[in-house]
Amino acid sequence: MVKRARTNHWISRVFAVVMFMPLLSVTTVSADPTLQTIDYYVQHRSLVPSMDGQIAQLYLREKVRQATLSGTESFEGRVVLFISGSYIPAEVAFDFNIDSYSWMAFLAAEGFDTFAIDITGHGRSTRPHAMNDPCNLADDNRLAVGLPLESCEPSYPYRINTVDSEWADINRVVDYIRELRGVSKLSLVGWSTGGLRAGGFAAKYPEKIDRLVLFEPSYTRSLPSDPPPQPPKEAGMRAFTGSAQSEGWLRQVKCSDQYDPAIDKLVWSETIKSDAVGASWGDGIVRGPRTARWFWNKDAANGSNTPVLLLVGDHDNPFVDRALKLYEDSGADDKVIAYIACASHFAQYESSRNYLFDASLQWLRDVSVNGVKNGRIRIGE
């Protein structure tokens, strides 16, 4: 059964209906006639605590050359899954179809079969019903985004996602892609919090992962190895605004030709389209679930030997320090940290983006960047 992918989201009262529906997909042709864009919804019995075992629809985008799909060559070593961070949906983070800003299209043109996932609570994937209650935002967050601050009790007083529920989402999609393309392994590209998800997943499931590219990865050496015995009570989600995005981005702009400010507005306008409910709150927000995190710490990083490329904009503090710590802690023999000149946390939208894209291509293809397999380098100068 094939249906057009839409931006409306499933809520708990329809889970019983969709539970037995087949995977939904739609194929569209991109501006580049050699590339195809295929959107899927992959069903998954969720481990998100607030969803209580209900079925989630996980949005998955594919970007691939028609010749790659129709060729007889094996897909082994050529399949890549992108994983986004806190609030920008996968299709905006990695397939931003303005001029030459699509990272997925860049790799797809080189013969890779690229996919990108929205984790539960993000983008076009199912948003848990607890995210529909503004009282599940922290008071200061509600005030900052223009919501009334009258006292209200949260309906779900815990973090909505856990890192285990996110890894379960990824595992479902990884297995789906492995079966779809007949491969034993695929590679992961993670941005920001997506870097934490990708790195931890590779440490847990090394038999399924070929190579890692972690761009501006979130990493904390001291995370606990195990979940807490009882979840602490705290705000379940965060609200993100276009003004906060602009202010944070501008603080990292240090070069005269680093970026086009109009791109910032386009990124936000495309992002907020993914959250019709949040767009109606206050001055217009994008909702993001807060996630309880554990495991991906110094010991886990040291125990992982998946080849890893760490990419970080040299203006992006504190992520520069986090990436360096992860480089030092990684147990991989093949590991490179690449500092991108004149770049921020949003480098895929900046003038340095081709250095970012090309470094990822080299790593995924050759397990080296500019001939370096282990070490620290600078690119974009």
C-alpha positions in Angstrom: 0.0 0.0 0.0 1.4 3.4 -1.0 0.3 6.7 0.3 1.7 10.2 0.1 3.7 11.2 3.2 2.0 14.0 5.1 3.0 16.2 8.0 0.1 15.4 10.3 1.0 13.1 13.3 -0.6 10.1 14.8 -1.8 10.2 18.3 -2.7 7.5 20.7 -6.4 7.1 19.8 -5.5 5.9 16.3 -2.7 3.4 17.2 -5.2 0.5 17.3 -6.2 1.3 13.7 -2.7 1.7 12.2 -1.2 -1.2 14.1 -1.8 -3.6 11.2 -1.3 -1.3 8.3 1.7 -1.9 6.0 4.6 0.4 5.7 3.7 3.6 3.9 5.9 5.2 1.2 5.9 7.7 -1.6 8.4 8.3 -4.4 9.1 11.8 -5.7 11.7 13.1 -8.1 14.1 15.8 -6.8 15.3 18.8 -8.7 18.3 16.7 -9.9 16.7 14.3 -12.4 19.3 11.7 -11.6 18.1 11.5 -7.9 15.0 10.0 -6.3 13.5 11.0 -3.0 11.5 8.2 -1.3 9.6 8.8 2.0 8.6 6.0 4.3 6.8 5.5 7.6 8.2 2.4 9.4 6.0 1.0 12.1 7.6 0.3 15.5 6.3 -0.8 18.9 7.6 2.0 20.9 9.7 1.8 24.0 9.0 5.5 24.8 7.8 5.3 28.5 4.8 7.6 28.0 3.5 5.6 25.0 3.1 2.4 26.9 4.0 0.0 24.1 1.9 1.7 21.4 2.8 1.7 17.7 4.9 4.6 16.5 5.3 5.7 12.9 9.0 6.4 12.2 9.5 8.8 9.3 12.4 7.8 7.0 13.6 9.6 4.0 15.7 8.1 1.2 17.8 10.0 -1.4 19.5 7.9 -4.1 20.4 7.9 -7.7 18.1 6.1 -10.0 21.1 4.3 -11.5 22.2 3.1 -8.0 18.8 1.5 -7.4 18.6 -0.1 -10.8 22.3 -1.3 -10.9 23.4 -4.8 -10.3 26.3 -3.8 -7.9 25.9 -4.8 -4.2 24.8 -2.1 -1.8 27.3 -3.3 0.8 29.5 -0.4 2.0 27.2 2.2 0.3 24.3 2.6 2.6 24.2 5.5 5.1 21.6 6.5 7.7 21.6 10.1 9.0 20.4 10.9 12.5 19.4 14.5 13.5 19.6 16.3 16.8 17.2 18.2 19.1 14.6 19.9 16.9 15.4 20.3 13.2 13.8 17.4 11.3 15.8 15.0 9.3 14.7 16.3 5.9 15.7 19.9 6.8 18.9 18.8 8.6 20.3 16.7 5.8 18.2 17.2 2.6 17.7 20.9 2.5 16.8 21.4 -1.1 18.1 25.0 -1.6 20.8 25.2 -4.2 23.6 22.8 -3.1 22.7 22.5 0.6 21.6 18.8 0.6 24.2 16.6 2.3 22.2 13.5 1.3 22.1 14.6 -2.3 25.9 15.1 -2.3 26.6 11.6 -1.1 23.8 10.1 -3.3 25.4 11.7 -6.4 28.6 9.7 -5.5 26.7 6.4 -5.5 25.6 6.1 -1.9 22.1 5.1 -0.9 21.3 7.7 1.8 18.5 7.6 4.5 17.5 9.9 7.3 15.3 9.2 10.3 13.2 11.3 12.6 13.3 9.8 16.2 10.0 9.5 18.0 8.9 13.0 19.1 10.7 14.7 16.2 9.8 15.9 12.7 7.2 13.8 10.9 7.5 10.8 13.3 4.9 10.1 16.0 4.9 12.6 18.8 3.9 11.1 22.1 0.5 12.4 23.4 2.4 13.9 26.4 3.9 16.4 24.0 0.4 17.9 23.4 0.3 19.3 27.0 2.2 22.7 27.3 2.3 22.1 31.1 5.0 19.5 30.4 7.3 22.4 29.5 9.4 23.9 32.3 8.0 27.2 33.6 11.0 29.2 32.3 10.7 27.6 28.9 7.0 28.4 28.7 7.6 32.0 29.6 10.4 32.3 27.1 8.2 31.2 24.2 5.3 33.5 25.1 3.0 30.9 26.7 0.8 31.9 29.7 2.6 31.2 33.0 -0.5 30.4 35.1 0.3 27.4 37.4 -0.5 24.0 35.9 0.5 20.5 36.8 2.3 18.5 34.2 0.4 15.5 32.9 3.7 13.6 32.4 6.3 14.8 34.9 9.3 12.9 33.5 11.6 13.1 30.5 9.5 11.8 27.6 12.1 9.8 25.7 15.0 7.7 27.0 18.2 6.9 25.2 17.1 3.3 25.1 13.8 4.2 23.4 15.8 6.2 20.8 18.2 3.4 20.2 15.2 1.0 19.7 13.9 3.4 17.1 17.2 3.4 15.3 17.5 -0.4 15.6 14.1 -0.9 14.0 15.0 1.3 11.0 18.5 -0.1 10.7 17.1 -3.6 10.4 14.5 -2.4 8.0 17.2 -0.8 5.7 19.5 -3.8 6.0 16.7 -6.1 4.8 15.5 -3.6 2.1 19.0 -3.3 0.6 20.4 -6.7 1.4 23.4 -5.5 3.5 24.9 -6.8 6.7 26.1 -3.3 7.8 25.4 0.3 7.1 27.1 3.6 8.2 25.8 6.3 10.5 26.0 10.1 10.3 24.9 11.9 13.4 24.6 15.6 14.0 24.7 17.1 17.5 22.5 15.0 19.8 22.2 12.7 16.8 26.0 12.1 17.3 25.2 10.7 20.8 22.5 8.5 19.4 24.8 7.2 16.6 27.9 6.7 18.7 26.0 4.9 21.4 24.2 2.7 18.9 27.4 1.7 17.2 28.9 0.8 20.6 25.8 -1.4 21.4 25.4 -2.9 17.9 28.9 -3.0 16.3 27.9 -5.9 14.1 25.4 -3.7 12.3 27.6 -0.6 11.7 30.4 -0.1 9.2 31.6 3.5 9.8 30.7 6.5 11.8 30.6 10.2 10.9 29.8 12.4 14.0 29.3 16.1 13.2 29.3 18.4 16.3 28.6 15.3 18.5 27.1 15.7 21.9 29.3 13.7 24.3 29.6 13.5 28.1 32.4 11.4 29.6 30.6 11.1 33.0 27.2 9.9 31.9 26.1 7.0 34.1 26.4 3.5 32.5 22.9 2.4 33.6 19.5 4.0 33.9 18.4 5.4 37.3 16.3 3.0 39.4 13.4 5.5 39.4 13.0 8.3 36.8 13.5 11.7 38.4 10.6 14.2 38.1 11.4 17.0 35.7 10.0 18.8 32.6 9.3 16.4 29.8 10.0 18.5 26.8 11.6 21.7 25.5 10.3 24.5 23.2 12.6 25.8 20.4 12.1 29.2 18.7 13.3 30.8 15.5 14.8 33.7 17.5 16.8 31.4 19.7 18.1 29.6 16.7 19.1 32.9 15.0 20.8 34.3 18.2 22.7 31.0 18.8 23.9 30.8 15.2 24.9 34.5 15.0 27.1 34.1 18.1 29.2 31.6 16.1 29.5 33.7 13.0 33.1 35.0 13.0 33.9 35.3 9.3 32.5 37.9 6.9 31.4 35.3 4.3 30.5 32.5 6.7 26.8 32.3 5.9 23.8 33.9 4.2 21.5 35.2 7.0 18.5 34.4 4.7 19.3 30.6 5.0 18.7 30.9 8.8 15.1 32.0 8.2 14.6 29.4 5.5 15.8 26.6 7.9 13.4 27.8 10.6 10.4 28.2 8.2 10.9 24.6 6.9 11.5 23.3 10.5 8.3 24.7 12.0 6.3 23.1 9.2 7.0 19.8 10.9 5.1 20.8 14.0 1.6 22.2 13.4 0.7 21.9 17.1 3.8 23.7 18.3 3.4 26.4 15.6 0.1 27.3 17.3 1.6 27.8 20.7 2.8 31.2 21.9 4.7 33.0 19.1 5.3 29.7 17.3 7.6 26.9 18.5 8.9 23.5 17.6 8.5 20.9 20.4 11.3 18.6 21.3 11.2 15.7 23.9 13.7 15.7 26.6 15.6 12.4 26.8 17.0 10.6 29.8 20.5 9.6 28.9 23.1 7.0 30.0 25.7 4.5 28.7 27.5 6.6 26.0 30.3 7.6 28.3 34.1 7.2 28.4 34.0 3.5 29.0 31.5 2.9 26.1 33.5 5.1 23.8 36.7 3.4 24.7 35.1 0.0 24.1 33.9 0.9 20.6 36.2 0.2 17.6 34.0 1.4 14.8 36.0 3.7 12.5 34.9 7.2 13.4 35.3 10.7 11.8 34.6 13.6 14.1 33.7 16.9 12.4 33.4 20.1 14.3 33.2 23.8 13.3 36.0 25.7 14.9 33.6 28.4 16.2 31.3 25.9 18.0 32.1 26.0 21.7 31.5 23.9 23.8 31.2 21.2 21.0 34.9 21.6 20.0 35.8 20.5 23.5 33.3 17.6 23.5 34.5 16.3 20.2 38.1 16.4 21.3 37.2 14.4 24.5 35.4 11.9 22.3 38.4 11.6 20.0 40.7 11.0 23.0 38.3 8.4 24.5 37.5 6.5 21.3 38.9 3.0 21.2 38.9 2.9 17.4 42.1 2.4 15.5 40.9 4.5 12.7 39.7 7.9 14.1 40.1 11.4 12.8 39.0 14.7 14.3 38.6 17.4 11.6 38.2 21.1 12.6 36.3 23.0 9.9 37.6 26.6 9.4 35.1 29.4 9.7 32.3 27.1 10.6 29.6 26.8 13.3 27.2 24.2 14.7 25.2 24.7 11.5 28.1 24.2 9.0 25.9 22.2 6.5 24.1 25.5 5.8 27.3 27.6 5.5 29.9 28.4 2.9 32.2 25.7 4.3 29.6 23.0 3.7 31.4 21.4 0.8 34.4 20.7 3.0 32.1 19.0 5.5 30.4 17.0 2.8 33.6 16.0 1.1 35.3 14.9 4.3 32.3 12.6 5.1 32.5 11.2 1.6 36.2 10.4 1.9 35.6 8.7 5.3 32.7 6.6 4.1 34.5 5.6 1.0 38.2 5.3 2.1 38.2 5.5 5.9 40.6 8.5 5.7 40.4 12.2 5.1 43.1 13.8 3.0 45.1 10.6 3.5 44.8 10.7 7.3 43.4 7.6 9.1 44.3 8.6 12.6 44.9 12.1 13.9 43.8 15.7 14.0 43.4 17.8 10.9 42.0 21.2 9.7 39.9 21.5 6.6 38.4 24.5 4.7 41.5 26.8 4.9 
